[in-house]
């Protein structure tokens, strides 16, 4: 279905690269029909009612020739334009009143689509269709009892045995989320049956297990707002609606204006819609918690924020979610659509900000890339320059206030967003308001937050600029000035065993020597450490690694490109120095000691070394958990490196997998062609069976490397946490230190960030690592994670 | 061309075509539609690779950054290329970074047909970008006045 296109001008550009988009002219009748149907309900000089009336007449006239096309377009609107649902249910109602058969055929088509979506696990689409069908009761297209029957069939899923909870959740959710539309009708026509349905739902909701909830909470405490599980929250909102006799004021219902026409229409009965039975391949949506930032005391006078259990809150938030979903690829359109959502007397910009942050902080992952939120919030500020920046500032203050109990993952996302936002506003902020951090221990959440924000701001800018933009009292939180450290040029270097070789190497590289010539200069070095101590371990040669790598990095210190060029030119040397894991870990230590103050440089260097396979991902993981990194263990850049490592491994496996799949497909296609007696062209590049076998071998190696990486990471976590818990117990002190909070939540971060992958290893993790003798605090994290899918 | 879906909106191709491109207009369009490289314009002469990496890294993993250089002085002259590993990441940069600030300047992003040796140099007569030859405004981040204006001022002051 074609998206409607609008003209848009980018006022930020001043030359011929402007992006005018032209409205497409409908070419033929089908295009015209599509255009008419998809555009109804948009801003118009005539009233919505007269537009609907007109359109219904036009479509009725076109039914003889274009019936199927029209119905397909309408079915598309159900799923693609749910924000205009009541416009389209009204339209279908009018068509049904004019042509009973047409109404019936539309319902049949929509029900077919619904059944398909349920089978293929397209839950959001299914939910929109269920809601549409429910609303059709209001338009006299469907008999209330038959929609109730569909609801009953869905809720019956809660009585199935041996199913994952997420299965019954999704069906109950579909029913509940339709009730705001059709609750009143069902109450008026079928009160007893409706009550029975709701009793079943109530029984289900009260016995649902909630083990997964702690894994998804943004804040660990329920002050000032409880973080409810999404189904609990919706159920409370529906109960409130019920006690209000199902009357709500939020939904716009154009069909009310046509009551006299519609009430004469004949209604249809829904065919039986039975949820397809569960199978192990079915993937259900994972649960979520409802994020709350504002309450009625936070919003300006004269506006009313609906309570957290008011159905209006749900309806508006859902609408905002939908607008984002429709427009996320075009940030300017998104911001405009968000701000033009019609509301009366409501603090719309507060609700938008709350929903945006809800998505940004959503666990396990945000629906869209983090950059989308930062960029779109800036667009919102541009469109409402006198209010939106203040709302964001207020939100930032409130989030900072509550950081002590915020999940590490969310703190990290907040750091990323806040630094990005400041970088678009000259880094101006009222830092003095946060001066409490200057007297805190640097490991405390608020102090860590400020420190990491300043580090990120420095990456966008430069050190002196950040120094200048904070008060003098903030010195302890400022990052050090990034600079490389090279021991062989310092005072006292004369006594080090590597200095002479280092200087020779430096001159040789400056004189453009070859990798071989460089390697020669290291040959005579004894197997010692750079400080002169002997090395008994023959698997690696620390002095050679230190002399070579620190000199190379020092020479390339001018920029990323210089360093990359150096690494590339002397790749053979690096490879031969890093043959064992111990050697690779030592090499990473040298990178650290060279660039300790330039975290960004460390991140890109480790990335490059991984991509060129100078170091393996296991080495990076073991290095991060090694004693030498203990001091920086809770610093954010360390986790940037670790997650980057996991991501690269994952991408590699996915790449190899798709190559194997592609090769298999091409081989199968060629075999089929041969069987059919067709010619195979020489440039078709058909892979041989041997080639595919080799690719599969490489894939298997990568896959087991990937699994191994996770096992190492989890094992090291268990070790480091167990040690802490044991130490605290024997010393009689509380284990819940700031350090513990960071680390246990970093463990959760691994689970959540890569949840789809980690789920595949659940059995191995359970039998090998997360066994019952593990401390309960650590085991809990694993159990909560498992509960996400059960 | 029909096999490749034309991107629309923010990820669309602009009107700009590189006059020095070796190949036909059709070749250039094909390259643009498959590219994972972006041209970034309106940078300050002092914007560093690190700053570019931090901002553009938000759209996805950056494969490499090539700083645009003055042909004569070999110093940054206000543009660069950012190459991603995937086209989707490049699209995200166009959608969310184009028109926002880097080093306190609004930057512009556009599809590029792909880096080739030599394209990192400005094509203006003085060695920088063409736009800096003729512009008449004073831009502190880009060497002050445009080259022609600067020459006129020097002559006038002599």
Interface residues (C-beta under 8 A of the other chain):
Chain A: X5 X8 X10 X12 X13 X16 X17 X19 X21 X329 X330 X331 X333 X369 X370 X371 X372 X374 X375 X376 X378 X416 X420 X423 X424 X426 X456 X459 X460 X461 X462 X559 X560 X561 X564 X600 X601 X604 X607 X647
Chain B: X8 X9 X10 X11 X12 X14 X15 X16 X48 X49 X50 X51 X53 X54 X55 X58 X59 X61 X64 X65 X66 X67 X92 X95 X96 X97 X98 X99 X100 X101 X102 X103 X104 X106 X108 X110
